[in-house]
Amino acid sequence: MQIEQTEVIIPTPGGQMPAWLCTHAEGKRQPAVILLMEAFGLTSHIRDIAARIAKEGYVVLAPDLYYRELPNNKFGYDEVESAMAMMYRLDFGKPMKEDMQAALIYVKSRTDVYPDKIGVTGFCLGGGLSFFTACYLSSEIAAAAPFYGMVLDEWLVEAKNITVPIYLFFGGVDPFIPSDRIKQVESRLQELGKEYSIKVYPDADHGFFCNERSSYNPVAAEDAWRELTGFFRKHLQ
């Protein structure tokens, strides 16, 4: 399947946000997936995942959520402190809602996208923001699949507003997300009667999906890919 990859610019209240777009050469209508980047930025690894998801039959948009800090807003996996510092400068209030809304408006306006079949997924920072999107913009999407995303307390409160199926992936030895926190997230979703799945890979670390990181776990990554594509097929195709 031939994929076309290009950068597009999305207007937001905070400025012009670049995004990586993967579409199909034949341009027929498809569901879309918004892919949210790691703390390291919109790296070549995230662009590779975008193409990989697109090959499963989706238009994929990966927004550069660090656009306010261009041009030096991408980091190597050994630059953890710099990446974390930039991540913590993000405003997870109104500006993030507006950025996500702008990305959604953009994909829904495309003639090659079914506007009622939009999924969101992401890794690390993007995993947290996939949960955030399910909490605050559930009416705009059809499914969410966060990978090892930290979930803020206020998002757990707002989880009452989730109206879409959500599939959460975690590593059992992730130092950033202890098992107690995963249990808290699960009991909150259970208590609210939400449609959710949680998969914990017992021996997987934070970043287990990324083949460029020392924490890469090929067995967990392959299984999670199968689960993710099956989940999106069920809820978006």
N, C-alpha and C positions, 0 to 999 in steps of 0.2 A: 504494500500500500504506500503510495507516494505522499510524503508529508512536505508541506511548504512551511518554512520557519522564517519569521520576520519580527522585527521590533515595531511596536505600535506605541503611540503616545495617547494617554487617556487624561482628559482634563478633570481635575478635582478642585474643590475649594482651596486646597493647600498648594496648588501648582500643577505642573505638567508631570504626570507619572508615566515613565516608560514601562512597557510590559512585553514579555516574550510571548508570541502567538504562534501556535501550531495549528495548521488547517490542512484539509485534504485537497489535493490538486483538482479533483472533480467538482468540489464545491457543493455536494449534495447536503441536505439538511441533516444535522446530527445533534445529539445532546452535547453539552459542554461541561468541562471541568475547570474550576479555578484552582490552580496549584499555588500554594503559599510557601514561600522560601524559608530556609533555615536562618538562624542568627547570623550566618556567614554571608548572607546577601543572595542576590540573584546570580548565583554562580553557574559555571558550565555544567556542574552536576545536576542542578535543578532544571536547566534547559534540556539536558539529556532525558530526565524523567518526564518532562513535558512531551517530548517527542514519543517516548515510550507509551505514555497514556494515549496520545493522539492515535497511535497505530492500532489501539483497541477500538477505535471508532468514535472519537470525540474531537471536538474543537477544544483546544486547551489554551488557557491564558494564565501566565505567571507574572503577576504585577511586581514591580520593584518597589517594595514598601519603604525602602531607605531613600526614595527619590529626593527628599529634602536635603540629603547630604551628598549628592553627586558632586564630583565624579568619583571620589575615593571612598566607595561604599561597599566594596567586596573584599572578603578576607580569605586567607588560606586556613586550612583546618588546624594549623599550628598557631594561629593568631587569635586564640580563644578570648583573651582579655579585651582586645580591641573590638572584637565582634560583640561581646557581651555589653561593653560600654555603649556601643551604638544601639543595640537592642533596647537597653534601659532608657535611652533618650526618646524612644517612641512614646507617643501619647495614646494610651489605650482607651481613651474616652471618645469624644465626638470626632476628632480627626481620623481615628482608625475606622469608625463607622462610616464616615464619608468616603474614605479611600475604598473600603470594601463595596460600598454602594456604587461608587463610580465604576469599579471593575464589573460589577453585576449589570449595570445599565449598559456598559459597552458590549458585553457578550450577548445580552438579550436583544440588542438592536441589530445584531448581525443577521443577514438573510440565510446564512448557513447553519443557524442554531435554532433548536426548539426552545423557546424562552421559558417553558415550564419544566424543563429537564436539565437543571444545572446542579452539578455536584461540587463539593469543595473538599479538598484534601491538602495536607501540608505536613511538614516535618519540623520537629523542634519548635522554634518560634512559630512556624506555620501550622504546627499541630495545635498549639494553644489558640491561634487565631482561627483555625477551622472550628474549634469549639465555640469561640467568641461569635463567629458568624452564625452558627446554629442557634445561639442564645438571642442575638440581637436582630438577625435578618432571616429568621426561619421562613417567613412568608415568601422570600425571594429565591429560595433554593429547594431542592428535592431530596438531598442526602448529604451527610457530612462524614468524613473519615479522618480523624486526627491521628497523627503518629507522634508518640512520645511528647505530647504537648503539656506544658505546665498549665494548670487550670487555676486562675486566681479565685479568691474567695467570693468576690462580687459576681463572677461568672457562675459560680455554683448556685448563688441566689437566683440569678437570672435564668438558670436552666429550666425554670418553670415555663419559660416561653418557647422551649424547643418543640417544634411540631413535625420534625422530619426524623427518619431513621438515622441513627448515628452509630458508627463502628469505631471504637477506640483501640489503638495498638500501643502496647507498652513493653519495655524490657524489664525483666525481673530484677536485674542488678543495676538499674539506672540510678546513679547517685543523686540526680536532680529531682527524681520523682519516686519517693519511697513507697513501699507497698501500702503503708497506712493511707497515703493520699489517694492511691488508686482505689482502695476500699471505700474511702469517703465519696469519691466521684460515683462509684458504682451504687452505693446505698442511696445517694441523692437521686440518681436517675431511676432507681427501683421504686423509691418512695413516691416519686412523681408519676410513676406509671408510664415512663417513656419507652419508645421502641429503640432498644440499644443492644449492642454486643460489645464485650470487652475481651481482648485477647492479650494475655501476658506471656511473653516468651521467657521462661525461667532463667536461662543463662545469657540473655541478651542485655547489652548495655545501651546507654543513650546513643542515638545515631546508628543503630544496628543496620538500618536499611542502606546506608551510604557506603558504596564500595571504595570510596576514596579516604575513608576514616579508619583509624586503627581499631575502632569498636565495631567494624563491619562484621556481621554474623550472617554468612551466606544461607544457612539453613532457615533462620528466622526470616531473612529478607525474601527468600523464594516463597515461603509459606504466606507471608504477609501480602506479597504481590498477588498470589492466587486469590486470597481472601478479598483484597481490595477490588480486583477486577470483577470477581463474582458479585460482590456487593453493589458495585456501580451498574453491572449488567442488569441485576434484579430491579434496581430502583430508578435507573435512568433510560435503559434501552427500551 
